[in-house]
Structures are given as structure tokens and as C-alpha cells.
Amino acid sequence: MILKQLYLKNIRSYTEATINFNKGKTLFEGDIGSGKSTILLAVEFALFGLGDTKAAALLKLGTREGCVSLTINVEGSNYIITRNLIQKRNRIEHGDCILETPEGKKSLTTSEIKQQILDILQFNESSSPNSSSVIYRYAIFTPQEEMKEIINARPETRLDILRRAFRIESYKTTVRNSLELTKQIKIESLQEMHSYQEFF
């Protein structure tokens, strides 16, 4: 996945901003509270929804509507993900979701868009709108306050986080399947050699 552009409207400290990501590395520099973390949180929101983040923590104070639109490129194809936040009475809700793909533009529910994004990115994670992306949260972007929690966690908890973030279980399954396949090939090779010897 390559990030191409991020559009923010009424998201935390941003009234309206468009951030273009150039090829290669991007460095954000600024004082504490200048909006660096907001960019990463907005990318996470666009890709995976609110998860365990409160909508009120994203919508700019004093506003009734907010929007995040993220353009990404995956294997040569561009995708635009747009998510909205709306204040209704005394609560802020996740509004409409729009996904633009090479096949067209469609309006989706929070569950539908998350599942489609997970499929596009090939992330093996929960499609529940209430769950955060473990891969993004711990392998790509770890909020400063959460890094301390990971470091101070019990070894078993820390190992579990790493397993989920780097999909270690998938590698174990691949190794196990490879060993099984190698064993099967050896058996078949021995059977063929035995048949060949009997022929002569």
C-alpha cells in the first residue's frame, strides 16, 4: 500500500487540509500538539474506521460534521476511501462511507467498507467496526502513549501483540505445510524409485 493523498475537514486541530504524500519517505516535523499524530489517526480512521477510538476524539470541537478522505495505491490501482463524522443531538456518529475503486464508486456501511479494505490490503483481521487494526496499530503506527504500555506489558501479552501484528501464526502454518509437502514428495519419490527398480 502506498499513501498518495489525505484530505481532512474538521478533524481535531485541522479545519481543512490536503496532504500529498511524495514517493519515498515522508517526515512530519512540528511541536507537540501541532497535528502530527492526527495525520496518522486520520489514516487509521479512513482505512479501518473508529475501532476503539471515540468519535468525539476526532471531530473538531465546535463543529457538527467532519470528513476524512484517503487516496491509496495498491498494486498499481488507486482507491479513495471517504468516511464522515456527524454530530446528532448529543452524540457524534460515524456517517456515510464511500469507496472508489477502479470498478466504480459505491456507498457502504462501516462493516462493508472495512471488509473491502481488509480484502484490498490482504490484512487477516476482524471486520468488526468496533475492532482496531492490530497490524496498523502495532506494526505501522503505534501511538506514543501505547508504546509504553506494550513495553511494560507482561511477556506473554507482548508476545501475543507481536504474533498478531506480524501474523507469526501464518508463518508457522506455512512452515508446517511445507514440511508436510516435503514429506509427501519424499514418499512419492521413494515409491517411484521402488517401482523403477522392480521394472529392471
C-alpha positions as CSV (number, residue, x, y, z in Angstrom):
1,M,0.0,0.0,0.0
2,I,1.2,3.5,-1.0
3,L,-0.4,6.6,0.6
4,K,-1.0,9.2,-2.0
5,Q,-3.2,11.9,-0.5
6,L,-5.1,12.6,2.7
7,Y,-7.9,15.2,3.0
8,L,-9.1,16.4,6.4
9,K,-12.1,18.5,7.2
10,N,-12.9,19.4,10.9
11,I,-10.7,16.6,12.2
12,R,-9.1,17.6,15.6
13,S,-6.9,20.6,15.0
14,Y,-7.5,20.7,11.3
15,T,-10.3,22.9,9.9
16,E,-9.4,21.8,6.3
17,A,-6.2,20.4,4.9
18,T,-4.9,18.3,2.0
19,I,-1.7,16.4,2.5
20,N,0.1,14.9,-0.6
21,F,2.5,12.1,0.1
22,N,5.5,12.1,-2.2
23,K,7.3,9.0,-3.4
24,G,9.7,7.7,-0.8
25,K,9.8,8.7,2.9
26,T,7.7,11.5,4.4
27,L,8.8,13.3,7.5
28,F,6.4,15.3,9.7
29,E,8.1,17.8,11.9
30,G,6.4,20.1,14.4
31,D,5.8,20.9,18.1
32,I,3.7,18.8,20.4
33,G,0.0,19.4,19.5
34,S,0.8,20.6,16.0
35,G,-1.2,17.8,14.4
36,K,1.4,15.1,13.5
37,S,-0.4,12.3,15.3
38,T,-3.7,13.5,13.9
39,I,-2.5,12.6,10.4
40,L,-1.7,9.1,11.4
41,L,-5.0,8.7,13.3
42,A,-6.9,10.0,10.3
43,V,-5.2,7.5,8.0
44,E,-6.2,4.8,10.5
45,F,-9.8,6.1,10.6
46,A,-10.0,6.2,6.8
47,L,-8.8,2.6,6.5
48,F,-10.3,0.8,9.4
49,G,-13.0,3.1,11.0
50,L,-13.2,4.2,14.6
51,G,-12.3,0.9,16.2
52,D,-11.8,1.6,19.9
53,T,-11.3,5.4,19.2
54,K,-14.2,7.7,20.3
55,A,-15.7,9.7,17.5
56,A,-15.6,12.8,19.8
57,A,-11.8,12.4,19.9
58,L,-11.6,13.0,16.1
59,L,-14.3,15.6,15.4
60,K,-13.0,19.2,15.8
61,L,-14.5,20.9,18.8
62,G,-17.4,23.2,18.0
63,T,-18.2,21.6,14.6
64,R,-21.1,19.3,13.6
65,E,-19.5,17.5,10.7
66,G,-16.1,16.1,9.8
67,C,-14.6,14.2,6.9
68,V,-11.5,12.1,6.1
69,S,-10.7,11.1,2.6
70,L,-7.7,8.9,1.8
71,T,-6.2,8.0,-1.6
72,I,-4.1,4.9,-1.6
73,N,-2.4,2.8,-4.3
74,V,-2.3,-1.0,-4.0
75,E,-0.6,-3.0,-6.7
76,G,-1.0,-0.2,-9.3
77,S,-4.6,0.5,-8.6
78,N,-5.9,3.7,-6.9
79,Y,-8.6,3.6,-4.2
80,I,-10.3,6.5,-2.5
81,I,-11.8,5.9,1.0
82,T,-14.1,8.6,2.4
83,R,-15.6,8.5,5.9
84,N,-17.7,11.1,7.6
85,L,-18.4,12.1,11.2
86,I,-21.8,13.7,12.2
87,Q,-23.0,15.2,15.4
88,K,-26.6,14.2,16.1
89,R,-28.1,15.7,19.2
90,N,-25.5,15.0,22.0
91,R,-23.5,12.2,20.3
92,I,-21.1,12.0,17.4
93,E,-21.7,9.2,15.0
94,H,-19.8,7.6,12.1
95,G,-21.6,8.8,9.0
96,D,-21.6,7.7,5.4
97,C,-18.7,5.7,3.9
98,I,-17.7,5.8,0.2
99,L,-15.2,3.6,-1.6
100,E,-14.0,4.5,-5.0
101,T,-12.2,1.6,-6.9
102,P,-11.1,1.1,-10.5
103,E,-14.6,-0.5,-10.9
104,G,-16.5,2.5,-9.7
105,K,-17.9,4.4,-6.7
106,K,-20.1,2.9,-4.0
107,S,-21.7,3.8,-0.7
108,L,-21.1,1.2,2.0
109,T,-21.8,0.6,5.7
110,T,-19.0,0.7,8.2
111,S,-18.8,-3.1,8.3
112,E,-18.9,-3.4,4.5
113,I,-16.2,-0.9,3.8
114,K,-13.9,-2.3,6.5
115,Q,-14.2,-5.8,5.0
116,Q,-13.4,-4.5,1.5
117,I,-10.4,-2.5,2.7
118,L,-9.1,-5.6,4.5
119,D,-9.5,-7.6,1.3
120,I,-7.7,-5.0,-0.7
121,L,-4.8,-4.8,1.7
122,Q,-4.9,-8.6,2.4
123,F,-5.0,-8.0,6.1
124,N,-6.2,-11.0,8.0
125,E,-8.1,-9.2,10.8
126,S,-11.6,-8.8,12.3
127,S,-14.0,-6.8,10.1
128,S,-16.0,-5.6,13.1
129,P,-16.2,-1.8,13.1
130,N,-15.5,-1.8,16.8
131,S,-12.1,-3.5,16.5
132,S,-8.9,-1.7,15.7
133,S,-6.4,-2.9,13.2
134,V,-3.6,-4.7,15.1
135,I,-1.3,-4.7,12.1
136,Y,-1.7,-0.9,11.7
137,R,-1.7,-0.1,15.4
138,Y,1.4,-2.0,16.3
139,A,3.4,-2.6,13.2
140,I,2.8,0.6,11.2
141,F,1.8,3.2,13.7
142,T,1.9,3.0,17.5
143,P,0.6,6.0,19.4
144,Q,3.2,7.3,21.8
145,E,1.1,6.6,24.9
146,E,0.5,3.0,23.8
147,M,4.2,2.2,23.2
148,K,4.9,2.5,26.9
149,E,2.0,0.0,27.6
150,I,3.5,-2.5,25.1
151,I,7.0,-2.2,26.7
152,N,5.6,-2.6,30.2
153,A,3.2,-5.4,29.4
154,R,3.7,-9.0,30.6
155,P,6.0,-11.0,28.3
156,E,3.0,-13.2,27.2
157,T,0.9,-10.2,26.4
158,R,3.8,-8.6,24.5
159,L,4.4,-11.8,22.5
160,D,0.7,-12.1,21.7
161,I,0.7,-8.5,20.3
162,L,3.7,-9.3,18.1
163,R,2.2,-12.5,16.9
164,R,-1.0,-10.7,15.8
165,A,0.9,-7.7,14.3
166,F,3.3,-9.8,12.3
167,R,1.0,-12.7,11.7
168,I,3.6,-15.2,13.1
169,E,0.9,-17.9,13.2
170,S,0.6,-17.7,9.4
171,Y,4.4,-18.3,9.1
172,K,4.1,-21.3,11.4
173,T,1.3,-22.7,9.3
174,T,3.3,-22.1,6.1
175,V,6.3,-24.0,7.6
176,R,4.1,-26.9,8.8
177,N,2.5,-27.2,5.4
178,S,5.9,-27.0,3.7
179,L,7.2,-29.8,5.9
180,E,4.1,-31.9,5.1
181,L,4.5,-31.3,1.4
182,T,8.3,-32.2,1.5
183,K,7.4,-35.4,3.4
184,Q,4.8,-36.3,0.7
185,I,7.2,-35.6,-2.1
186,K,9.9,-37.9,-0.5
187,I,7.3,-40.7,-0.1
188,E,6.2,-40.4,-3.7
189,S,9.9,-40.3,-4.9
190,L,10.7,-43.4,-2.9
191,Q,7.7,-45.2,-4.4
192,E,8.7,-44.2,-7.9
193,M,12.3,-45.4,-7.3
194,H,11.0,-48.7,-5.9
195,S,8.7,-49.2,-9.0
196,Y,11.7,-48.3,-11.3
197,Q,13.9,-50.9,-9.5
198,E,11.3,-53.6,-9.8
199,F,10.9,-52.9,-13.5
200,F,14.6,-53.6,-14.0
